[in-house]
Amino acid sequence: MKTILLFTFTIALTVGLCGQVQVKPFPKPGYESRISNYISDMKVVDTHEHLEDQADWIKPGKLDFMLLLQHYAYDDIRSAGMPKQTFNKLLTDSLTVMEKWTILRPYWEATSNTAYCRAALLTANKLFGVKDLNEKTVEDLSAKIKKAYQTDWYNQVLVKKCLIDHVLVDEDNSMLGDPLMFKHVKRFGEFIFAVSAQKIETIAKAQNTPIHTLDDFVKALGVAFHNALDHNNVAIKIGVAYERDLFFDDVTKEKADEVFRKIMALPEGSVLKYNGSEIKPLQDYMVHRILDLARATNTPVQFHTGLQAGDGNFIENSNPAHLTNLFLKYRDVKFILFHGGYPFGGELASLAKGFKNVYIDMCWLYIISPSYSERYLHEWLETVPASKIMAFGGDFRNVENIYGHLLFAKQVVTKVLTEKVRDGYFTEEEAIKIAQMILHDNAIRILNLDKN
C-alpha cells in the first residue's frame, strides 16, 4: 500500500512540476540538443545597446579586469556599500591591477552572487578563458583584455562570436562603422526637459532658427525628428521614467502654452523643476507631439519601463500600465516596452495581449534576473502572440558584456522552449520557429530593418 501511495505521489508531483497542458505529441529523443544547437548557431538582432567606439576604450585605466564590472555590476557593488568615489578610482590608472583587486575584493565577495556579476564571470570564462575573479587571475585577465583591443575586437565579438546581424545603438555614434549593421535610436529629451529659456535657446542655436513661441518649439521638434530619420535612426526612445511617471495626459495647447511662456519669462539661470508638476503639462504635450511624428512616419517608439539603473528611483513611475491612454489614442504607433517591464511582467503581458500596437522587448532582462526572464518568457509565450516578442538586447557600453549577456539569453530561451517541447505544448519544429522569430525575425519586421 505504501509503495502504491509513493508511486501515486511521485506521478502527481512530476505532473505538477511540468506545469503545462499537453497539446502536441511528446518529442522524439534528442530534441534538447537539436533545439540547443539551433539557438546556439543562429544569428540574432540586438535591439538595444549603449555601445562606445572601440577606440574610446583604449585609454589609461580602462583596459583591465574592471572593464567587465564598470556598467551594471557597479550598481550591485554600490548597493553593497562601495562609495562612488572609490569605484571611480578603480577606473583610473592611479592604481595597479592588484591594488584595484585588493580594494574591490570584499565588495566582490558580497555581490558576486547577482546576475550582473555572474554575467561578468561568464564573459571572463567564455571570452578570455579566465574561470574566476581573484588575486590569481585578475592580472592575467587584464593582460588578455589589453591584447584583444590591439585587434579588430568589435568585429570579432559582435559578428563572429555573437553572430549579430543588426545592433540598435541608443543615440547616434557614427564612429561604430557599418551603417547596415549599426542602426541608431534617437531620444528627444531636450524637448521634454526644456526647463529654462537657456535650454530652449540652445535648441534654437543648434537649428539656427529662433524659438519664441510654442509653435516654434513644436516646429523645431519636427525638424529634429526628420533630421534623425535621415541619419540612420530607425526608432525613437523615451526614457523619462527615471525622472517622472509614465502617464502623459492629453494636454490642451493652451495649457502647454502657459508653461512654455512661463519658462521663457524666467530670469537667466532660473529653471522649472524637470520632474515637478509645474512643467508636466508641457512635457506631456511634447510627448504627444513626438507620437504624432512617429505616427506620420511609421517610426516605432521604445519606452523604458520597469527597473531603473542607479540609486534611489521610484519604481512605480515606470509601470507600463501608465501608458494605456497612449496605446488607445495612437493605435497605429508601434509601442515597444523595454526590459520586460521588470517587475511588472504580468501587467506587460496584459498590455501586449490586449493591444495590437504593444510589443515586448527583453533587453537588459536576463542579467537583471534569469529566473524572472525564464518565468515570464514561459508566460508570455502562453499569453502573447510570439510575433510580438523581441528576446535580446544587451544594454551595455562594451562588447564583452554584450557577449556574456547573449549567452545568458540563449540559455534561457533554450531552456524555456525545450521545456515547452518536453511537455507537449510546442512541437520541436514550432519551438525552432519561435526561436527564430523572437531572437531575429520579429525585430527585423517590427523595427522596419528590412527597409532601412
FIRO-407840 format. One record per residue (C-alpha): x, y, z; residue number from 0; residue in three letters. Coordinates in steps of 0.05 Angstrom, whole numbers. Each point is the difference from the previous one (the first is absolute). Last residue first. Layout:
<atoms>
<<X Y Z> NUM ALA>
...
</atoms>
This chain:
<atoms>
<<329 1016 -875> 451 ASN>
<<-59 -38 -30> 450 LYS>
<<19 -70 26> 449 ASP>
<<13 32 68> 448 LEU>
<<-73 21 7> 447 ASN>
<<6 -3 76> 446 LEU>
<<-59 -48 7> 445 ILE>
<<21 -42 -60> 444 ARG>
<<74 -9 13> 443 ILE>
<<-12 -5 74> 442 ALA>
<<-50 -56 -10> 441 ASN>
<<48 -39 -44> 440 ASP>
<<59 -6 47> 439 HIS>
<<-2 -26 71> 438 LEU>
<<-76 -4 8> 437 ILE>
<<-16 -27 -68> 436 MET>
<<57 -49 -10> 435 GLN>
<<-12 -28 70> 434 ALA>
<<-74 -6 -17> 433 ILE>
<<15 -41 -63> 432 LYS>
<<46 -45 40> 431 ILE>
<<-54 -11 52> 430 ALA>
<<-53 -15 -53> 429 GLU>
<<44 -52 -33> 428 GLU>
<<12 -34 67> 427 GLU>
<<-74 -2 13> 426 THR>
<<-29 47 50> 425 PHE>
<<-41 -12 64> 424 TYR>
<<20 -73 2> 423 GLY>
<<34 4 67> 422 ASP>
<<70 -13 -27> 421 ARG>
<<-13 50 -57> 420 VAL>
<<-18 54 51> 419 LYS>
<<60 -18 42> 418 GLU>
<<47 5 -59> 417 THR>
<<-30 68 -18> 416 LEU>
<<12 28 70> 415 VAL>
<<69 -30 7> 414 LYS>
<<25 23 -68> 413 THR>
<<-27 71 11> 412 VAL>
<<34 2 68> 411 VAL>
<<67 -25 -25> 410 GLN>
<<-2 45 -61> 409 LYS>
<<-13 61 44> 408 ALA>
<<56 -16 49> 407 PHE>
<<50 -10 -57> 406 LEU>
<<-25 65 -30> 405 LEU>
<<15 35 65> 404 HIS>
<<72 -25 -1> 403 GLY>
<<9 23 -71> 402 TYR>
<<-29 69 14> 401 ILE>
<<46 3 60> 400 ASN>
<<61 -6 -44> 399 GLU>
<<-27 49 -52> 398 VAL>
<<1 61 45> 397 ASN>
<<-52 53 17> 396 ARG>
<<-54 -49 19> 395 PHE>
<<-75 -9 -11> 394 ASP>
<<7 -71 -27> 393 GLY>
<<-65 -2 -38> 392 GLY>
<<-33 -67 -12> 391 PHE>
<<-68 -34 -2> 390 ALA>
<<-46 42 -43> 389 MET>
<<-72 -22 11> 388 ILE>
<<-60 21 -42> 387 LYS>
<<1 -56 -52> 386 SER>
<<-5 -50 57> 385 ALA>
<<-72 22 10> 384 PRO>
<<-8 13 75> 383 VAL>
<<-30 -44 54> 382 THR>
<<34 -67 0> 381 GLU>
<<66 23 -29> 380 LEU>
<<-4 58 49> 379 TRP>
<<-6 -48 59> 378 GLU>
<<61 -43 -18> 377 HIS>
<<38 63 -17> 376 LEU>
<<-24 26 67> 375 TYR>
<<29 -55 42> 374 ARG>
<<65 -5 -39> 373 GLU>
<<14 74 2> 372 SER>
<<-18 3 73> 371 TYR>
<<47 -58 12> 370 SER>
<<56 33 -39> 369 PRO>
<<-6 64 41> 368 SER>
<<27 69 -15> 367 ILE>
<<52 -32 -46> 366 ILE>
<<-55 -34 -41> 365 TYR>
<<-42 64 -5> 364 LEU>
<<47 51 -31> 363 TRP>
<<-40 -3 -65> 362 CYS>
<<-62 -44 4> 361 MET>
<<-42 42 -48> 360 ASP>
<<-75 -11 2> 359 ILE>
<<-46 32 -52> 358 TYR>
<<-63 42 4> 357 VAL>
<<-38 21 -64> 356 ASN>
<<-48 -59 0> 355 LYS>
<<-23 19 69> 354 PHE>
<<-30 -52 48> 353 GLY>
<<54 -53 0> 352 LYS>
<<57 49 3> 351 ALA>
<<-34 38 56> 350 LEU>
<<-20 -61 41> 349 SER>
<<70 -30 -6> 348 ALA>
<<31 65 21> 347 LEU>
<<-44 3 62> 346 GLU>
<<21 -70 18> 345 GLY>
<<74 15 -10> 344 GLY>
<<-1 63 44> 343 PHE>
<<67 -13 36> 342 PRO>
<<32 10 -50> 341 TYR>
<<-38 29 -60> 340 GLY>
<<33 -53 -44> 339 GLY>
<<57 49 -7> 338 HIS>
<<-32 45 -51> 337 PHE>
<<-69 12 -27> 336 LEU>
<<-3 9 -75> 335 ILE>
<<-60 42 -21> 334 PHE>
<<-15 -4 -74> 333 LYS>
<<-44 59 -20> 332 VAL>
<<-65 -17 -36> 331 ASP>
<<-44 0 62> 330 ARG>
<<25 68 23> 329 TYR>
<<-57 21 45> 328 LYS>
<<-12 -66 35> 327 LEU>
<<72 -19 8> 326 PHE>
<<14 70 26> 325 LEU>
<<-55 -7 53> 324 ASN>
<<31 -66 22> 323 THR>
<<69 29 15> 322 LEU>
<<-7 -3 76> 321 HIS>
<<-7 -75 -6> 320 ALA>
<<74 -4 -17> 319 PRO>
<<18 12 74> 318 ASN>
<<61 46 -3> 317 SER>
<<-20 51 52> 316 ASN>
<<-16 -56 49> 315 GLU>
<<74 -16 4> 314 ILE>
<<17 67 32> 313 PHE>
<<76 8 -6> 312 ASN>
<<53 3 54> 311 GLY>
<<65 -24 -29> 310 ASP>
<<20 -23 -70> 309 GLY>
<<-36 -39 -53> 308 ALA>
<<-75 7 -6> 307 GLN>
<<-42 -64 1> 306 LEU>
<<-65 0 -39> 305 GLY>
<<-17 36 -64> 304 THR>
<<45 38 -48> 303 HIS>
<<-43 15 -60> 302 PHE>
<<19 -14 -73> 301 GLN>
<<-39 34 -56> 300 VAL>
<<-4 -30 -70> 299 PRO>
<<0 48 -59> 298 THR>
<<-57 -5 -50> 297 ASN>
<<15 72 -23> 296 THR>
<<-66 34 17> 295 ALA>
<<-11 -43 62> 294 ARG>
<<70 15 26> 293 ALA>
<<-11 75 -12> 292 LEU>
<<-65 -1 39> 291 ASP>
<<35 -41 54> 290 LEU>
<<52 55 7> 289 ILE>
<<-56 51 5> 288 ARG>
<<-33 -41 55> 287 HIS>
<<67 0 38> 286 VAL>
<<2 75 -9> 285 MET>
<<-68 10 32> 284 TYR>
<<17 -44 59> 283 ASP>
<<64 39 13> 282 GLN>
<<-37 66 -6> 281 LEU>
<<-53 -22 49> 280 PRO>
<<54 -29 48> 279 LYS>
<<39 64 8> 278 ILE>
<<-35 26 62> 277 GLU>
<<-12 -70 29> 276 SER>
<<74 -11 11> 275 GLY>
<<49 -49 -31> 274 ASN>
<<41 51 -40> 273 TYR>
<<-6 51 55> 272 LYS>
<<-11 67 -35> 271 LEU>
<<65 38 -11> 270 VAL>
<<34 66 18> 269 SER>
<<69 19 -26> 268 GLY>
<<-25 59 -40> 267 GLU>
<<-67 24 27> 266 PRO>
<<-60 -42 -22> 265 LEU>
<<-45 30 -53> 264 ALA>
<<13 -54 -51> 263 MET>
<<-18 -53 51> 262 ILE>
<<-66 33 17> 261 LYS>
<<-16 7 -73> 260 ARG>
<<10 -75 -10> 259 PHE>
<<-42 -17 61> 258 VAL>
<<-59 42 -24> 257 GLU>
<<9 -28 -70> 256 ASP>
<<-9 -71 26> 255 ALA>
<<-67 19 30> 254 LYS>
<<-23 34 -64> 253 GLU>
<<23 -58 -43> 252 LYS>
<<-44 -46 39> 251 THR>
<<32 -58 38> 250 VAL>
<<-13 -72 -17> 249 ASP>
<<30 -26 65> 248 ASP>
<<65 -38 -2> 247 PHE>
<<3 -53 54> 246 PHE>
<<69 -30 1> 245 LEU>
<<22 28 67> 244 ASP>
<<60 46 10> 243 ARG>
<<76 5 -2> 242 GLU>
<<26 -70 -14> 241 TYR>
<<-65 -16 -36> 240 ALA>
<<20 52 -52> 239 VAL>
<<33 -50 -47> 238 GLY>
<<-38 14 -65> 237 ILE>
<<37 -32 -58> 236 LYS>
<<-16 12 -74> 235 ILE>
<<14 -51 -54> 234 ALA>
<<38 -11 -65> 233 VAL>
<<53 54 5> 232 ASN>
<<47 -5 -60> 231 ASN>
<<12 75 -10> 230 HIS>
<<-61 22 -41> 229 ASP>
<<-47 -25 54> 228 LEU>
<<37 44 50> 227 ALA>
<<-8 61 -45> 226 ASN>
<<-74 -14 -4> 225 HIS>
<<-7 2 76> 224 PHE>
<<45 61 9> 223 ALA>
<<-41 40 -50> 222 VAL>
<<-65 -23 32> 221 GLY>
<<24 19 69> 220 LEU>
<<19 69 -26> 219 ALA>
<<-71 8 -26> 218 LYS>
<<-27 -18 69> 217 VAL>
<<44 53 31> 216 PHE>
<<-20 52 -51> 215 ASP>
<<-73 -15 13> 214 ASP>
<<14 8 75> 213 LEU>
<<26 69 -14> 212 THR>
<<67 37 -3> 211 HIS>
<<47 -51 -32> 210 ILE>
<<49 31 -49> 209 PRO>
<<30 -46 -54> 208 THR>
<<74 -19 -8> 207 ASN>
<<-20 -71 17> 206 GLN>
<<53 -9 54> 205 ALA>
<<-9 73 20> 204 LYS>
<<-75 -11 11> 203 ALA>
<<12 -62 41> 202 ILE>
<<49 38 44> 201 THR>
<<-50 56 7> 200 GLU>
<<-50 -49 28> 199 ILE>
<<50 -22 52> 198 LYS>
<<15 72 17> 197 GLN>
<<-74 16 8> 196 ALA>
<<-3 -53 54> 195 SER>
<<-30 -68 15> 194 VAL>
<<3 -31 -69> 193 ALA>
<<-6 -71 26> 192 PHE>
<<-46 -30 -54> 191 ILE>
<<32 37 -58> 190 PHE>
<<72 -14 22> 189 GLU>
<<-20 -72 14> 188 GLY>
<<-13 -13 -73> 187 PHE>
<<31 -69 -4> 186 ARG>
<<23 -32 -65> 185 LYS>
<<13 -73 -14> 184 VAL>
<<56 -22 -46> 183 HIS>
<<16 -57 -47> 182 LYS>
<<68 -34 -2> 181 PHE>
<<2 -58 -49> 180 MET>
<<-18 33 -66> 179 LEU>
<<33 64 24> 178 PRO>
<<68 -36 5> 177 ASP>
<<44 40 47> 176 GLY>
<<-5 14 74> 175 LEU>
<<25 71 -8> 174 MET>
<<-70 23 -21> 173 SER>
<<-22 -2 72> 172 ASN>
<<-72 25 2> 171 ASP>
<<-43 -11 60> 170 GLU>
<<-18 -69 28> 169 ASP>
<<32 -50 -47> 168 VAL>
<<-42 -51 -36> 167 LEU>
<<45 -58 -22> 166 VAL>
<<-14 -41 -63> 165 HIS>
<<22 -68 -25> 164 ASP>
<<32 -25 65> 163 ILE>
<<37 -67 -3> 162 LEU>
<<23 11 73> 161 CYS>
<<68 -32 -12> 160 LYS>
<<19 19 -71> 159 LYS>
<<-40 63 -11> 158 VAL>
<<-4 35 68> 157 LEU>
<<63 -28 32> 156 VAL>
<<49 -4 -57> 155 GLN>
<<-26 64 -33> 154 ASN>
<<6 39 65> 153 TYR>
<<71 -27 11> 152 TRP>
<<32 20 -65> 151 ASP>
<<66 -14 37> 150 THR>
<<43 38 50> 149 GLN>
<<-60 3 46> 148 TYR>
<<6 -75 12> 147 ALA>
<<70 8 28> 146 LYS>
<<-25 49 53> 145 LYS>
<<-56 -48 20> 144 ILE>
<<49 -59 5> 143 LYS>
<<47 40 45> 142 ALA>
<<-58 19 46> 141 SER>
<<-23 -73 5> 140 LEU>
<<71 -22 18> 139 ASP>
<<6 54 53> 138 GLU>
<<-69 -16 29> 137 VAL>
<<12 -75 4> 136 THR>
<<40 -19 63> 135 LYS>
<<-28 56 44> 134 GLU>
<<-71 -22 -17> 133 ASN>
<<-51 3 -55> 132 LEU>
<<-18 -69 -27> 131 ASP>
<<3 -44 -62> 130 LYS>
<<46 40 -44> 129 VAL>
<<-3 -27 -71> 128 GLY>
<<-6 69 -31> 127 PHE>
<<-68 0 -35> 126 LEU>
<<-35 -59 33> 125 LYS>
<<29 7 69> 124 ASN>
<<4 75 8> 123 ALA>
<<-69 7 -31> 122 THR>
<<-30 -52 47> 121 LEU>
<<30 36 59> 120 LEU>
<<-27 68 -23> 119 ALA>
<<-69 -32 -10> 118 ALA>
<<5 -28 71> 117 ARG>
<<13 72 24> 116 CYS>
<<-64 29 -30> 115 TYR>
<<-37 -64 19> 114 ALA>
<<16 11 73> 113 THR>
<<40 -50 41> 112 ASN>
<<66 38 -9> 111 SER>
<<-28 56 44> 110 THR>
<<30 -8 70> 109 ALA>
<<64 -34 -22> 108 GLU>
<<8 54 -53> 107 TRP>
<<-8 54 54> 106 TYR>
<<54 -32 43> 105 PRO>
<<46 -8 -60> 104 ARG>
<<-6 69 -33> 103 LEU>
<<54 36 40> 102 ILE>
<<50 -57 -5> 101 THR>
<<-19 -10 -73> 100 TRP>
<<16 72 -17> 99 LYS>
<<68 -5 34> 98 GLU>
<<13 -64 -39> 97 MET>
<<-15 34 -66> 96 VAL>
<<45 59 18> 95 THR>
<<-32 65 22> 94 LEU>
<<0 71 -28> 93 SER>
<<-18 -27 -69> 92 ASP>
<<-73 17 8> 91 THR>
<<-64 -41 4> 90 LEU>
<<13 -25 71> 89 LEU>
<<0 74 22> 88 LYS>
<<-72 5 -24> 87 ASN>
<<-18 -57 46> 86 PHE>
<<29 36 60> 85 THR>
<<-34 65 -18> 84 GLN>
<<-67 -36 -5> 83 LYS>
<<5 -29 70> 82 PRO>
<<-2 -76 4> 81 MET>
<<-59 -23 43> 80 GLY>
<<-30 -64 -27> 79 ALA>
<<-48 41 -42> 78 SER>
<<61 33 -32> 77 ARG>
<<27 -68 -19> 76 ILE>
<<-69 -18 -25> 75 ASP>
<<-6 61 -44> 74 ASP>
<<73 -8 -21> 73 TYR>
<<-16 -68 -30> 72 ALA>
<<-44 39 -49> 71 TYR>
<<56 39 -34> 70 HIS>
<<71 0 27> 69 GLN>
<<7 -74 15> 68 LEU>
<<26 -31 -64> 67 LEU>
<<48 57 -15> 66 LEU>
<<25 -7 72> 65 MET>
<<44 -58 -24> 64 PHE>
<<46 48 -36> 63 ASP>
<<-6 46 -60> 62 LEU>
<<-27 65 26> 61 LYS>
<<54 31 45> 60 GLY>
<<37 36 -56> 59 PRO>
<<-39 2 -66> 58 LYS>
<<-16 -50 -53> 57 ILE>
<<-74 -4 18> 56 TRP>
<<-21 59 -43> 55 ASP>
<<34 -32 -60> 54 ALA>
<<-51 -57 0> 53 GLN>
<<-57 50 -8> 52 ASP>
<<-51 1 55> 51 GLU>
<<-61 -44 -1> 50 LEU>
<<-62 19 39> 49 HIS>
<<-39 -60 -26> 48 GLU>
<<-72 -21 -16> 47 HIS>
<<-34 -45 -52> 46 THR>
<<55 -51 -13> 45 ASP>
<<-23 -41 -60> 44 VAL>
<<23 -72 1> 43 VAL>
<<34 -51 -44> 42 LYS>
<<-9 -73 17> 41 MET>
<<54 -49 22> 40 ASP>
<<-16 -6 74> 39 SER>
<<-75 1 -14> 38 ILE>
<<4 -58 -49> 37 TYR>
<<48 -39 43> 36 ASN>
<<-45 6 61> 35 SER>
<<-62 -21 -38> 34 ILE>
<<35 -61 -29> 33 ARG>
<<32 -17 66> 32 SER>
<<-66 -1 37> 31 GLU>
<<-37 -35 -55> 30 TYR>
<<45 -61 5> 29 GLY>
<<-56 -50 10> 28 PRO>
<<-64 13 -39> 27 LYS>
<<-48 50 31> 26 PRO>
<<-65 -12 37> 25 PHE>
<<-61 9 -44> 24 PRO>
<<-32 70 0> 23 LYS>
<<-49 34 46> 22 VAL>
<<22 -24 69> 21 GLN>
<<-17 49 56> 20 VAL>
<<58 28 37> 19 GLN>
<<25 7 72> 18 GLY>
<<51 -55 -8> 17 CYS>
<<13 2 75> 16 LEU>
<<-72 -20 15> 15 GLY>
<<3 -60 -46> 14 VAL>
<<63 -23 34> 13 THR>
<<-30 10 69> 12 LEU>
<<-63 -39 -18> 11 ALA>
<<42 -57 -28> 10 ILE>
<<43 -2 62> 9 THR>
<<-60 3 46> 8 PHE>
<<-33 -59 -36> 7 THR>
<<64 -40 4> 6 PHE>
<<7 15 75> 5 LEU>
<<-72 -19 12> 4 LEU>
<<8 -66 -38> 3 ILE>
<<64 -17 38> 2 THR>
<<-33 16 66> 1 LYS>
<<-57 -47 -18> 0 MET>
</atoms>
